[in-house]
């Protein structure tokens, strides 16, 4: 039983640190090579790189909070939630592979943005997508990690419910 827990911890940490690394490497490259508010068209107007420093949370929420409240709401509380999330995935005996990977992606992504807030007092966002009616805000790889993790957990939920439904039908 202990081996399974060690494997879960190892897999989770590899995913977490891979997500943090990907996020920080891309942000460092953007900080060095793209000027503030410069626009670099990668795929026409559909995929654009532009460097923006976000001092708030998602969509700049909390940008006008006092410095102490900003630290509490953007660094301390999220770190506590991530710690509880990590403890959950390590201790939960029946966690699925999708959920383990999904939670690890979320933890890695959130740590990437918290790291920026601690070091730079802002988060570097730089990607923008537009396709038909789809228009994103400006985001970074940490945000991608959180979205991918959330989608994996959601997919796992749907698959689990479909399996339950199939069992009830038979």
N, C-alpha and C positions, 0 to 999 in steps of 0.2 A: 504493500500500500504506500509506503514511504517513497518508493521509486517513482510511482505515478505522480505524486505531488511534486517531486523534484523535476520531473520531465515537464509538468505543467508550468512550474516556475521558470525553467529554462526557456521553453518555447515562448512564454509570455514576455520574458525579458528581452529575448532576441527580437520579437516583433516590436515591442515598445522602443527599444534603442534604435532599431532600423527606421522607425517612423520619425523619431526625434532627429536622427542623423540626416535623413532625406530633407526634412523641413529646414534644419539649420544650414545645411550645405546650400540649398537653393536660395535661402534668404541672404546668406553671406555673399553669394554671387550677385544677386540683385543689388545689394547695398553697395557693392564695389563697381558695378558696371552700368547701372541705370540711375540717372539723376531723378530727384524728386519730381513727381508728376510728368516725367518723360513718358512718351508712348512708343512702344515698339510693336509693330504689327507682325505677328507670327504667321497667322493664317487670315489674311485680309482683315476685315473688321470682325471676324468671328472669334478669334483668339488673340488677345492683346496683353502685353506685359506693360505695367505701369506701376512705379513704386509709390506707395502711400504708407505713411506711418499712422497707425490707428492707436490712439491713446485710450480708447474706451474698450468695451467688450464687443461682441458681435454687433455689426451695424452701428458701431460707435456708442452703444448704450453705456451709460455711466461716465461718459467723458467729462462731465462737469462736476463729479463728486469731489469732495475734499480729498487731499492726498492720503490721509489715514483711512478713510472709507474706501477709497479706490484700492489700497493695498489689501484691505480685508476682503472686499468683494471680488477682486480680480486675481488675487494670489493666494491668500491664506485659506479661504473657504474652498476654492477649487482644488487646492492641494489636499485638503482633508477628504474631500469627496473622492479624489483619485486614489488616495491611500485606502479608503474603505472599499473602493471598487477592486483594487488589487488584492486586498485581503479576501474579498468575496470569491474572486476567480481562483485563488489558491486553495481556499478551504472548501468550496462547494464541490462535493464529490460527484454530482451528476451533471456538471456543466458540459454542454455540448462543445464540439470543436468549433462550430460557427460562433458560439457565444464567447468562447475563450479568445479566439482571434479577434472578434468584433470589439470586445472590451479592451483588449490589448491595443488595438488601433486607436480607440478613443483616448486611452490613457496616454499613449505616445504623442498623439496630436495635441492634446491639451497641455502636456508638459512642454512641448515645443513653443506654444504661445505664452505660457507662464514664464518660461525661461527668458523670452524676449522682454516681457514686462518687467522682470526683475533687473535685467542687464541694461535695457535701453529705455525703460519707462514707456514703451509703445511696442506695438506688434507690426512687423513689416508685412504688408499685403502687396501682391503684385500681379495676380492673374485675373483676367476678366474674360468671360465667355458670353457670346451672343449668337443665337441661332434661332431664326424665326421669332417666335414669341418668347423664347427663353432668354432672359437677361440676368446674369448673376451680379452680385456685388463683387467688389475686388476682394480676392481671397488668397490664401497661401496653401502650402502643402500640409500644414497642420490641420487646416480646415478640411482638406480632402481626406485626411486620415480619420477625422471625426465622422465625416459623412459616410465613408466606406464602412467604418465600424458599426455605425448606426444601421446602415442598410443590411449588413450581415446579421445583426441581431434581429432585425425585422424579418428578414428572409427565414431565419431559423424559426421564428414564431409562426410564420405562415405555414412552413413545412410541417411543424409540429401539430398545428391545428388541422391541416389537411389529413395527416396520418390519423388523428383522433376521429375525424369525420369518416374516413374510410373504415376504421374499425367498427364504428357504430352502424354503418350500412351493412356490414357482413354479419 
